[in-house]
Amino acid sequence: MPPPHQSSSFSLFPSLIAMESSDVTTSFHHFSSPTSSSPISSLPAPASIHSPCAACKILRRRCADKCVLAPYFPRTEPLKFTTAHRLFGASNIIKLLQDLPESQRADAVSSMVYEASARIRDPVYGCAGTICHLQKQVGELQAQLARTQAELINLQAQNKNLLALICMDIEQDSSSQPPDPIPNCMFQNNDCFLEDISQSYVFASSSGCEPSWDI
């Protein structure tokens, strides 16, 4: 006959097995439940890839989200930043843009790029050489305009004098023309009248009476 404590341990063994099986079932239902969150969905979404601007790419540095150079030096225009960077340097460009309001930064970048390009074309005078050349062209065009205006005034005076001469010739021709001749029809119509007068004069002379000229 077994000892009493062994019989009690055997009697507890089936109940332990039942409890473990119930825990396994509960865990299975918990993982298979549709309302449970998936471990894949709980992972954070991958961050969007930010392509660097031309300035940061040339400088080989990380382009921040609020990079002050990105709006004015896009990655598709690397030559624009290379030209400005060659004359001014990156730190001076950044400092200049930070000191200006955003409404004037685009014009400042265009001015820097133009000045740097002029300095590359003319290392001695830069923009001053371009300005002198343009001023020379303006002076030449102003002189040409003055000559053209003088020629126009001269032509207008010549036309005015020519018109006055034409009017004088017309007046002289009209005054030197003889009066219009009497039409022949007037003489043809008065032939009968003259013949009547001559006949009446002959008749009066033969009869000794003075002719009457009352018509």
C-alpha positions as CSV (number, residue, x, y, z in Angstrom):
1,M,0.0,0.0,0.0
2,P,1.5,3.3,-1.0
3,P,2.1,6.1,1.4
4,P,-0.6,8.6,1.9
5,H,1.4,11.6,0.5
6,Q,2.0,9.8,-2.8
7,S,-1.7,9.2,-3.4
8,S,-2.4,12.9,-2.9
9,S,0.3,13.9,-5.5
10,F,-1.1,11.5,-8.1
11,S,-4.6,13.0,-7.6
12,L,-3.3,16.5,-8.2
13,F,-1.5,15.6,-11.5
14,P,-4.7,15.4,-13.7
15,S,-5.8,18.9,-12.5
16,L,-2.5,20.4,-13.4
17,I,-2.7,18.9,-16.9
18,A,-6.1,20.4,-17.4
19,M,-5.0,23.9,-16.3
20,E,-2.0,23.9,-18.7
21,S,-4.3,22.8,-21.6
22,S,-6.7,25.6,-20.8
23,D,-3.9,28.1,-20.8
24,V,-2.6,26.9,-24.2
25,T,-6.1,27.1,-25.6
26,T,-6.6,30.7,-24.3
27,S,-3.2,31.7,-25.8
28,F,-4.1,30.2,-29.1
29,H,-7.4,32.1,-29.3
30,H,-5.6,35.3,-28.3
31,F,-3.1,35.1,-31.2
32,S,-5.7,33.9,-33.7
33,S,-8.2,36.7,-32.8
34,P,-8.7,39.2,-35.7
35,T,-8.8,42.1,-33.3
36,S,-5.3,41.5,-32.1
37,S,-2.7,43.8,-33.5
38,S,-0.2,42.3,-35.9
39,P,3.5,42.8,-35.0
40,I,4.2,43.8,-38.6
41,S,1.6,46.6,-38.5
42,S,3.1,48.0,-35.3
43,L,6.4,48.7,-37.1
44,P,7.0,52.4,-37.9
45,A,6.6,53.6,-41.5
46,P,9.8,54.1,-43.4
47,A,10.9,57.7,-43.7
48,S,10.6,59.4,-47.1
49,I,13.9,59.8,-48.9
50,H,14.9,63.5,-49.2
51,S,17.0,64.2,-52.2
52,P,19.8,66.8,-51.5
53,C,19.9,70.1,-53.2
54,A,22.7,71.0,-55.6
55,A,24.5,73.0,-52.9
56,C,24.5,70.3,-50.3
57,K,25.5,67.7,-52.9
58,I,28.5,69.7,-54.1
59,L,29.5,70.5,-50.5
60,R,29.0,66.8,-49.6
61,R,26.9,67.4,-46.5
62,R,23.5,66.4,-45.3
63,C,20.6,68.5,-46.8
64,A,18.2,69.4,-44.0
65,D,14.5,69.7,-44.4
66,K,14.7,73.5,-44.0
67,C,17.9,74.0,-45.9
68,V,18.2,77.7,-46.8
69,L,19.9,76.9,-50.1
70,A,17.5,74.3,-51.4
71,P,14.8,76.6,-52.8
72,Y,17.4,78.6,-54.9
73,F,19.8,75.9,-55.9
74,P,17.8,72.8,-57.0
75,R,19.6,69.6,-57.7
76,T,18.9,69.9,-61.4
77,E,21.0,73.2,-61.6
78,P,24.4,72.3,-60.1
79,L,26.2,74.9,-62.3
80,K,24.3,77.7,-60.7
81,F,25.7,77.0,-57.3
82,T,29.2,76.2,-58.6
83,T,29.4,79.6,-60.3
84,A,28.2,81.5,-57.2
85,H,30.3,79.4,-54.8
86,R,33.4,80.1,-56.9
87,L,33.3,83.8,-56.2
88,F,31.4,84.2,-52.9
89,G,31.8,80.9,-51.0
90,A,29.2,78.8,-49.3
91,S,29.3,80.5,-45.9
92,N,28.9,84.0,-47.4
93,I,26.0,82.9,-49.5
94,I,24.3,81.3,-46.5
95,K,24.9,84.4,-44.3
96,L,23.6,86.7,-47.0
97,L,20.4,84.7,-47.5
98,Q,19.8,84.5,-43.8
99,D,20.1,88.3,-43.4
100,L,17.5,88.9,-46.1
101,P,13.7,88.4,-46.1
102,E,12.4,85.5,-48.1
103,S,10.8,87.8,-50.6
104,Q,14.2,89.2,-51.7
105,R,16.3,86.0,-51.5
106,A,15.6,84.9,-55.1
107,D,16.7,88.2,-56.5
108,A,19.8,88.1,-54.4
109,V,20.7,84.7,-55.7
110,S,20.2,85.8,-59.3
111,S,22.4,88.8,-58.7
112,M,25.2,86.8,-57.2
113,V,25.1,84.3,-60.0
114,Y,25.2,87.1,-62.6
115,E,28.0,88.8,-60.9
116,A,30.0,85.6,-60.6
117,S,29.4,84.8,-64.3
118,A,30.6,88.3,-65.3
119,R,33.7,87.9,-63.1
120,I,34.5,84.6,-64.9
121,R,34.1,86.3,-68.3
122,D,36.1,89.4,-67.3
123,P,38.3,88.7,-64.4
124,V,39.6,92.4,-64.3
125,Y,36.4,94.4,-64.5
126,G,33.6,92.0,-63.9
127,C,30.2,93.7,-63.9
128,A,31.9,97.1,-64.3
129,G,33.1,96.1,-67.8
130,T,29.6,95.0,-68.8
131,I,28.1,98.3,-67.5
132,C,30.7,100.4,-69.4
133,H,30.0,98.4,-72.6
134,L,26.2,99.0,-72.2
135,Q,26.7,102.7,-71.5
136,K,28.7,103.0,-74.6
137,Q,26.0,101.3,-76.6
138,V,23.4,103.7,-75.1
139,G,25.5,106.7,-76.1
140,E,25.8,105.5,-79.7
141,L,22.1,104.8,-79.9
142,Q,21.3,108.3,-78.5
143,A,23.5,109.9,-81.1
144,Q,21.9,107.9,-83.9
145,L,18.5,108.9,-82.6
146,A,19.5,112.6,-82.6
147,R,20.7,112.3,-86.2
148,T,17.5,110.6,-87.3
149,Q,15.4,113.2,-85.6
150,A,17.4,116.0,-87.4
151,E,16.9,114.3,-90.8
152,L,13.2,114.0,-90.1
153,I,12.9,117.7,-89.3
154,N,14.8,118.5,-92.5
155,L,12.5,116.3,-94.6
156,Q,9.4,117.9,-93.0
157,A,10.8,121.4,-93.9
158,Q,11.5,120.3,-97.5
159,N,8.0,118.9,-97.9
160,K,6.5,122.1,-96.5
161,N,8.5,124.3,-99.0
162,L,7.7,122.0,-101.9
163,L,4.0,122.2,-101.1
164,A,4.2,126.0,-100.9
165,L,5.9,126.1,-104.4
166,I,3.2,123.9,-105.9
167,C,0.5,126.1,-104.5
168,M,2.2,129.2,-106.0
169,D,2.5,127.6,-109.4
170,I,-1.2,126.7,-109.4
171,E,-2.1,130.3,-108.6
172,Q,0.1,131.7,-111.3
173,D,-1.3,129.4,-113.9
174,S,-4.8,130.3,-113.0
175,S,-4.1,134.1,-113.2
176,S,-2.2,133.9,-116.6
177,Q,-4.8,132.0,-118.5
178,P,-6.9,134.2,-121.0
179,P,-10.7,134.6,-120.5
180,D,-12.9,131.9,-121.9
181,P,-13.8,132.6,-125.6
182,I,-17.3,133.4,-126.5
183,P,-19.0,130.3,-127.7
184,N,-19.8,130.0,-131.4
185,C,-23.4,129.2,-130.7
186,M,-24.0,132.8,-129.6
187,F,-22.9,134.1,-133.1
188,Q,-24.9,131.4,-134.8
189,N,-28.0,132.3,-132.9
190,N,-27.6,136.0,-133.6
191,D,-27.2,135.7,-137.4
192,C,-30.9,136.0,-138.0
193,F,-31.1,139.0,-135.7
194,L,-28.3,140.9,-137.6
195,E,-29.8,140.1,-141.0
196,D,-33.2,141.5,-139.8
197,I,-31.5,144.7,-138.7
198,S,-29.7,145.2,-142.0
199,Q,-32.9,144.6,-144.0
200,S,-34.9,147.1,-142.0
201,Y,-32.1,149.7,-142.5
202,V,-32.2,149.3,-146.3
203,F,-36.0,149.5,-146.3
204,A,-36.0,152.7,-144.3
205,S,-33.3,154.3,-146.5
206,S,-35.3,153.6,-149.6
207,S,-38.5,155.0,-148.2
208,G,-36.9,158.2,-146.8
209,C,-37.7,157.4,-143.2
210,E,-35.3,157.0,-140.3
211,P,-35.0,153.5,-139.1
212,S,-36.4,152.8,-135.7
213,W,-34.0,150.9,-133.4
214,D,-36.5,150.0,-130.8
215,I,-36.5,146.4,-130.3
